[in-house]
C-alpha cells in the first residue's frame, strides 16, 4: 500500500503547489496571508476531526484496531502539552511555508518548487553537524545526491540572474505572468529551504528526546497553523480591509491538497517510509509539469537542465 499512498501524497502536494500559485496575484500584497488562511483553515478542520475521532477510537477499538490510513485521517493522541513542546518546530515549518507563499508572487513555480524541495539535503547535513545522525549514515549515494542538488541550485541562481532581460520578458508574457528580476525573488525559496531544513532538524531532535508521537506532532502542527489562520483572517479582514474569501477558491483547493497530502505522507511513514520517500521526494517534478501545462510557464533550456539536475538529486537522496 505504501506505493499508492506515496503516489497520492505526491499528487496532493504537487497540486497544493499548483493551486496556491494559481490563487496568488503578483499585485496582491495580502496574497501570502490569504494562502496562510486557506491552508490553516483546512488543517484546523482536520485537527478537530482527529480530536473527535481519536476520542472515539481510543474508547472503542484502540488505534491498533484500525487501518493506518484510517488512523491518519481520523486519529490523534494530541495533548495540550504536545502543542507547547512542538511549537518551535511547527513555527519553523510554518515560517518556511509563508516564505514560500510570498515567493509565489515573484518567481515561477517551476523554479521555486525544486529549490524548496531540496531542504532535505540541507537537513541531512545539519543533522550530521549537530550529531543527530552518525557519519555511518553517509553513503556514496547520499553524497552524490547532495552534490547534485547543491550544484543545481547554485547553477539555477546563475541562470536566473544572467538571463537576457528581453528573453525573460518574452517567455513570461507567453505565460501571462510578469516577475521582477530581483535577488529577492530567488532568495525567498532559498529562505524556505534553510528554514524548513532547520525545522526537520528540530523534528528529529524532538522525536529522539521525547515521547511525542507522530499523530500528536502532526496535530500540533495543524493546530499551530490554525491559530495563524485566525490571525491571518483578522489581519486581512479588519486591518487591511480586504475580502479573504472572494475569488480565492484555488487557495482553498491548495489547502485541501496540502492537508490530504500530509495524511497520506503519515500513512507512508507507517508502512514503508524509505521506499515511499523516494517517490514523494520527486513531487516537485510534477509541480514543474503542472506549471508547464496549466500555468503555461516556459523556461529556457538552461533552466530545464539545472532543474532536472536538482530533481534527480532529490530522487537519489530520497
N, C-alpha and C positions, 0 to 999 in steps of 0.2 A: 504493500500500500504506500510505502514511502515515495515511490516513483510518481504516483498520482497526486499525492499531497504536494510534492515538490513542484510539479508542473502547475498545479493550481496556485501555489504561492508565487511562482514566477509570473504567471499571467496577471494575478491580482496586483502585485507590486509594480509591474510594468504599466498596468492600467492606471494605478494611482499616479504614477509619473505623468502619463498622458492627460488624464482628466484634470489634474492640478495645473498643468501647463495650459490646457485649453480654457480653463476658468480664470487664468491670470491675464491682466491687462497691463501693458507697459506704463501707461499714464496713470494708473490707479495706485496711489501711494498707500492705500489701505489693503492692497491686494493680498499681501502675505498674512495679515491679520484675519482676512476672510477665509483663507485656506486653513489657518490655525483653528478658527471657529468651527469650520465644517468637519475637519478631522477629529477635533476634540469632542464635538457633539456626538459623532458616531461612536467613538471609543467610549464615551461616557455611557451611552445607551448599552453597549456591550458589557461594560463594567457592572452596571446594575442588574443586567440579566444574569451574569455569572454569580453575583451575590445571592440572588434568589435561587438560582439553580444549584449552587453549592450547598445551600442550607437544605434543600430538598434531597439532593444526592447523599449528603452526609447522614441524614436522618432515615434513609431507606437502605439502599444497596451499598453505599460507600463508593468512593472514587474508583476502587479496584474492580467494582462490579459493572462499570460502564466502559464502552469503547473509547479509545483515546481521542478520536475526533469529536465524540460527544462531550468528553471532558473538556477538550479545548474550546468548544463552543459555549458550554453551559456551566462549567465548574470553576470554583476558586476556593482556596482556603485562606483568603486575604484577611489580615487583621490590621487595625489602625497603625500599630507599631511598624508593620511592614512598609506602610507609606512613608513613615519618618525615616527609617534606615535606608530605604531605596531612593529617597528624594534626590540626593546628589547625582546619582546615576541617571535617573529619569530626567533631571534638569539638563544634563549634558546632552542626552539623546534629543530632547525636545529643542534645545537651543540649536543643535546641529540641523534639525529639520526646518526650523524657522529660517536659518541662514540659507538653506536650500530653496525654501519658498521665495525668499527675497530674490535669490539668483535667477529664478524663473522669469523675472521681468527683464533681465539684462543679457541673457545668453541662451543659445539654442539648447533644447533638451538633449539633442544628440551629442552635445559636448559636455554638458553638466552631469548627466546621468553616469557615464563611465568614470568620471572623476570622483563623484560622491561615492560610488560603489566600490572604490578602491580602498576604503577606510580599513578593511580587514587586513590588508598587508601592513599598514602602519600599526594597527592594533597588535598584530603578532610581534612586530619588532619592539613595541613598548612593553609588552608582556615579558619578553626576554630581558629587556633592560631592567625592569623592576623585579625580576626574579620570579614572576608568576609562572612562566614556562621555563623549562630546562633547556640548555643548549642541545640536549639529546633530541629535542623536538625538531631541530633543524635538519632538513634533508636537502638533497640536491634539487629536488622538485620545488621545494619551498623557496630556495634561493633564486632559482630561475624565474619563478612566478613573481617574486618581489621585484627583481631587476627589471623584468618586462613592464610591470606596472609603473615603476618609477621612471624609467626611460620614456614610456609612453606619455605620462602626464607632463613631464618636462618638455618633451617634443611638442605636445599639444599646445602648450603655452607659447612656444616659439612660433608655431604655425599660425596661431590665432593673432598674435601681435604683429607678425611680419606680413600678413596677407595684404595684398594690394587693396586699398580703400574702395576703389571702383568695382573691383571684382566682388568684394564682400557686400557692397551695397546692392549689386545686381542680383546676387543669389538670395539676399534677404527680401528683396522686392518680389521675387518669384514666390516666396512663401508668405507674402503679405505681412511680414514682420520686419521691424527696424530696430537695431540694437546699437547703442553707442560703443565705439571702440575704446574700452576703458580697462585698465588693470583691475578695477573693482569687479567688473563682470567675471573675470577669471578667478579672482581671489575668493569670491563667495562660495563656489563649490569646493575650493581648496579648504576654506574655513570649515565647511561641513565635514570634509574628510578628516581633518585634525580633531575636531570636537567629538565627532562620532567615534573615532578611534579611542579617545580618552574615555568615552562612555563604555566602550567594550572592555577596556582595561578595568574600569570600576566594576563592571558586571562580573568579570572573572574573580576579582578580589572579594566581592561580597559573597558570591557563591562558595568561595574557598574558605571564608572565615565566619560564615553564619549558617543558620539552618533554614533560611528563606527558600521557599520552593519556587519552581518555575511559574506555577499558577499565580502565586502571591506577587511575584516580581512583575509579571505581565499586568496584573490588576493594578498594582501600584503605579505603573507607567500610565495605564489608561486613566486612572483617577487623577493623576497629576495633569495629564493632557486636558481632561475635562475641566479642571479648575482654571487652566489657562484659557480654555474656550469661553468660560464665563467672563473672564477678564476681557477677552477679545470682543465679546458681544457688547459689554458695557462701553469699551473704548470706541468701537465703531459707531454704535447707536447714539450714545449720549455725549461723547466728547467730539467725535468727528462728524456727527450728524449725517451719517451715511446709512444706507439700507444694506443690511448684511445678507438678506435673502434674495433680493431682486437680481435676476439674471445670472445666478451663480449655481445652477443645477450641476454643472460639471464638477464643481468643487465638492459637492456632497457625494457624487459618484466616486470621486477620488478618495474621500474619507472612508467610504464603504469599502473600496478596494484595499486601502491601507489596513483597515481593521480585519477584514476577512483574510487578507494575506498573512497577517500576524497569527491568526488562528491556525491556518494550515502550516505555517512555519513551526508552531509549537507541536503540531501533530507529527511533523518530520523529526523533531527533537526526540519524541518518544518512540520512534520506530528505528530508522537508520540514519542518524544525523550526518555522519561523514559522507555517505554516498549522496544523500539528498542535497547537501550544501553545494556540491559540485554543480548541480542543476540550478539551484536557486541563485547562486552567485553570478550566473550569466543573465539575470533578468535585465540588466542594463542593455544587453544586446537586443532584447525585444523592445526596450524603450526606444532605442535608436531606430529600429524597424518601424515602430508605430509613428515616430516623429517624421519619418520619410513618407509614410503612407497617408497619415491623417493631417499632419501639420505642414506637409509639403516642404520640409526643411531639406535643403540641398547643400552638401559640403563639397569642398574641393577634394581631389584625390588624396592630397596630403593629410587632410582631416581623417578620411576613412582609414588610411594606413595606420596612423597612430592610435585611432580609436580601436581598430581591430587588435593592435598590439596590447592595449590595456585590457580589453575583454578576454583575450587569450590568456593573459597573465592571471586574471581573476579566476578563470575556469581552472587553470593549472593549480593555483593556490587553494582553490576550494576542494 
